[in-house]
Amino acid sequence: MKCSELTGTKPEMLTDKDTIAHAAKVMADASVGFLPVCDAGRKVIGVVTDRDIVVRALAKGLDPAKTSAAMIMSVPPITCLADAELQMAEDLMTDEGKARIVLTHANGTLCGIISIGDVIANAPSREAVHTLKAVLWQEARGPRAGAATDQPLLKDLPVVPRGLEADLPHTSESVFSGGHRDTGIKEFPS
């Protein structure tokens, strides 16, 4: 399956002149948290995530109405050719630890975006699970991420080591409800 088969016809994007405020509005209107930033010729030059807006702009006191999204974008963008096989996109996601990558035409112009959800829905299950584990491992890691002091830092491990996933803590408790998780249905007033 080709990557281009998984994308819509008109992906949301930003130009290098758009402000952070505009980026946030586009994200809210489209219910997305990831936008490619393109130059005047629609060549992808970076990406802006909702996290970039919060951490690189708002937390530093930048004025969203006056600061361009290009000032806070992540570069270089992780891209894959639109006519590549889905396996290539999975490999990029795994290697880079990214849940979303930009698809481009051969000339570097924007074609679309592929997400880990697209992979899960369309890739053979075994490869999709491996890709998902690698991406989630990268996103969840921190300086120690629960590793003992005599163990390597999790940030130094490129992907979740085989066999280690069984050692990761799995619990049904929730810190938000004091260690008790009620799985019943709740009704909220309208």
C-alpha positions as CSV (number, residue, x, y, z in Angstrom):
1,M,0.0,0.0,0.0
2,K,1.3,3.5,-0.9
3,C,1.3,6.2,1.7
4,S,-0.6,8.5,-0.6
5,E,-3.6,6.2,-0.4
6,L,-4.0,7.1,3.3
7,T,-4.2,10.9,3.0
8,G,-7.0,13.3,2.4
9,T,-7.1,15.6,-0.6
10,K,-6.4,18.9,1.0
11,P,-4.2,18.8,4.2
12,E,-4.3,21.7,6.6
13,M,-1.0,23.7,6.6
14,L,0.6,26.9,7.6
15,T,2.7,29.3,5.6
16,D,5.9,30.7,7.0
17,K,4.2,34.0,7.5
18,D,1.3,32.7,9.6
19,T,1.2,33.6,13.3
20,I,1.0,31.3,16.3
21,A,-2.5,32.6,17.0
22,H,-3.5,31.6,13.4
23,A,-1.9,28.2,13.9
24,A,-3.8,27.6,17.1
25,K,-7.1,28.6,15.4
26,V,-6.4,26.2,12.5
27,M,-5.6,23.4,14.9
28,A,-8.8,24.0,16.9
29,D,-11.0,24.3,13.8
30,A,-9.6,21.1,12.2
31,S,-9.2,19.2,15.5
32,V,-5.5,18.5,14.8
33,G,-2.4,19.1,16.8
34,F,0.2,19.0,14.0
35,L,0.6,21.2,11.0
36,P,3.2,21.4,8.3
37,V,4.7,24.8,7.6
38,C,5.3,25.5,3.9
39,D,7.0,28.3,1.9
40,A,5.3,30.2,-0.9
41,G,5.9,27.2,-3.3
42,R,4.2,24.8,-0.8
43,K,7.5,23.1,0.0
44,V,7.5,21.8,3.5
45,I,10.1,23.6,5.7
46,G,9.0,22.5,9.2
47,V,6.1,21.4,11.4
48,V,4.3,23.1,14.3
49,T,2.6,21.0,17.0
50,D,0.3,22.0,19.7
51,R,3.1,21.3,22.1
52,D,5.4,23.7,20.2
53,I,2.8,26.4,20.7
54,V,2.7,25.8,24.4
55,V,6.3,25.1,25.2
56,R,8.2,27.2,22.7
57,A,5.8,30.2,22.6
58,L,3.3,30.6,25.4
59,A,5.6,29.4,28.2
60,K,8.2,31.9,27.0
61,G,5.8,34.8,26.9
62,L,5.8,35.3,23.1
63,D,2.9,37.2,21.7
64,P,0.8,34.8,19.6
65,A,-0.6,37.6,17.5
66,K,2.8,38.9,16.5
67,T,5.1,35.8,16.5
68,S,5.3,33.7,13.3
69,A,4.8,30.0,13.5
70,A,8.1,29.6,11.6
71,M,9.8,31.0,14.7
72,I,8.7,28.0,16.8
73,M,8.5,25.2,14.2
74,S,10.4,22.0,14.5
75,V,13.0,21.6,11.8
76,P,13.9,19.7,9.8
77,P,10.5,18.1,9.2
78,I,10.4,14.3,9.1
79,T,9.1,13.6,5.6
80,C,8.3,10.6,3.4
81,L,7.6,10.5,-0.3
82,A,3.9,10.1,-0.9
83,D,4.5,7.2,-3.4
84,A,6.6,5.2,-0.9
85,E,5.2,2.0,0.5
86,L,3.6,2.3,4.0
87,Q,6.4,0.2,5.4
88,M,8.8,3.1,4.8
89,A,6.6,5.5,6.7
90,E,6.5,3.0,9.6
91,D,10.2,2.7,9.6
92,L,10.6,6.5,9.8
93,M,8.1,6.7,12.6
94,T,9.9,3.9,14.5
95,D,13.4,5.3,13.9
96,E,12.4,8.9,14.7
97,G,9.9,8.1,17.5
98,K,7.2,10.3,15.8
99,A,3.5,9.6,15.7
100,R,3.0,11.8,12.6
101,I,5.1,12.5,9.5
102,V,4.6,14.7,6.5
103,L,4.1,13.2,3.0
104,T,5.6,15.1,0.1
105,H,5.7,14.8,-3.6
106,A,9.1,14.2,-5.3
107,N,9.6,18.0,-5.6
108,G,9.2,18.5,-1.8
109,T,5.7,20.0,-1.9
110,L,3.1,19.0,0.6
111,C,1.0,16.0,-0.2
112,G,-0.5,15.1,3.2
113,I,0.2,13.8,6.7
114,I,0.3,10.2,7.9
115,S,-0.3,9.3,11.5
116,I,0.2,6.3,13.8
117,G,-3.5,5.9,13.6
118,D,-3.3,5.5,9.8
119,V,-0.6,2.8,10.3
120,I,-2.7,0.9,12.9
121,A,-5.7,1.0,10.6
122,N,-3.9,-0.1,7.5
123,A,-0.7,-1.9,8.2
124,P,-0.4,-5.6,9.0
125,S,-1.0,-5.9,12.7
126,R,2.4,-7.3,13.7
127,E,4.3,-4.3,12.1
128,A,1.7,-1.8,13.3
129,V,2.1,-3.0,16.9
130,H,5.9,-2.8,16.7
131,T,5.7,0.7,15.3
132,L,3.2,1.8,17.9
133,K,5.4,0.5,20.7
134,A,8.4,2.3,19.4
135,V,6.6,5.6,19.0
136,L,4.9,5.4,22.4
137,W,8.2,4.4,24.0
138,Q,9.9,7.5,22.6
139,E,7.0,9.7,23.6
140,A,6.9,8.4,27.2
141,R,10.5,8.3,28.0
142,G,12.0,10.9,30.3
143,P,15.4,11.4,32.0
144,R,14.8,8.3,34.2
145,A,11.3,7.2,33.4
146,G,11.3,4.9,36.3
147,A,14.7,3.3,35.5
148,A,16.8,2.3,38.5
149,T,20.0,4.3,38.9
150,D,22.2,1.3,37.8
151,Q,20.1,0.9,34.6
152,P,20.7,2.8,31.4
153,L,18.6,5.9,30.9
154,L,15.6,5.1,28.8
155,K,16.4,8.1,26.6
156,D,19.5,6.2,25.5
157,L,17.6,3.2,24.2
158,P,16.5,3.7,20.6
159,V,13.3,1.5,20.8
160,V,11.6,-0.5,23.5
161,P,13.9,-3.5,24.0
162,R,12.4,-6.9,23.3
163,G,11.2,-8.5,26.4
164,L,11.2,-5.2,28.4
165,E,7.6,-4.4,27.5
166,A,6.6,-7.3,29.9
167,D,8.5,-5.5,32.7
168,L,6.7,-2.2,32.3
169,P,4.1,-1.5,35.0
170,H,0.5,-2.2,34.0
171,T,-2.2,-1.2,36.5
172,S,-5.8,-0.5,36.4
173,E,-5.5,2.1,39.2
174,S,-5.8,5.8,38.4
175,V,-4.0,8.6,40.2
176,F,-6.8,10.9,39.3
177,S,-9.3,9.0,41.4
178,G,-7.0,8.1,44.3
179,G,-6.2,4.6,43.1
180,H,-9.7,3.5,42.2
181,R,-11.0,3.3,38.7
182,D,-14.7,3.2,38.2
183,T,-15.6,1.8,34.8
184,G,-19.3,2.6,35.0
185,I,-21.0,5.1,32.8
186,K,-21.3,8.6,34.1
187,E,-24.0,11.0,33.0
188,F,-23.2,14.7,32.8
189,P,-25.9,17.5,33.0
190,S,-26.7,19.0,29.7
